[in-house]
Amino acid sequence: MSALTDRLPRGGLARYASVLCLLAVVAAVVSFANGSWVGVLWVLLAGLTSNMAWYYHRRSRAARTAEEAPAGE
């Protein structure tokens, strides 16, 4: 595992990606409310970070399940 994932608590990357996704959505709303088309880039970033959050959530859940499984199985 990488050095970054070793230092973060389990599911930490999923939480950080979720927060970043929420911030990107807020930035997109503000950009569109101000009449700026830069909001399109924020929407794309929100899509990327939501996929990252989903991936890291599933990865941490799979790791937790693997830890809880008996060693013989």
Secondary structure, DSSP 8 states (H G I E B T S, - for coil): --HHHHHS-TTHHHHHHHHHHHHHHHHHHHHHHTT-TTHHHHHHHHHHHHHHHHHHHHHHHHHHHHHHS-TT-
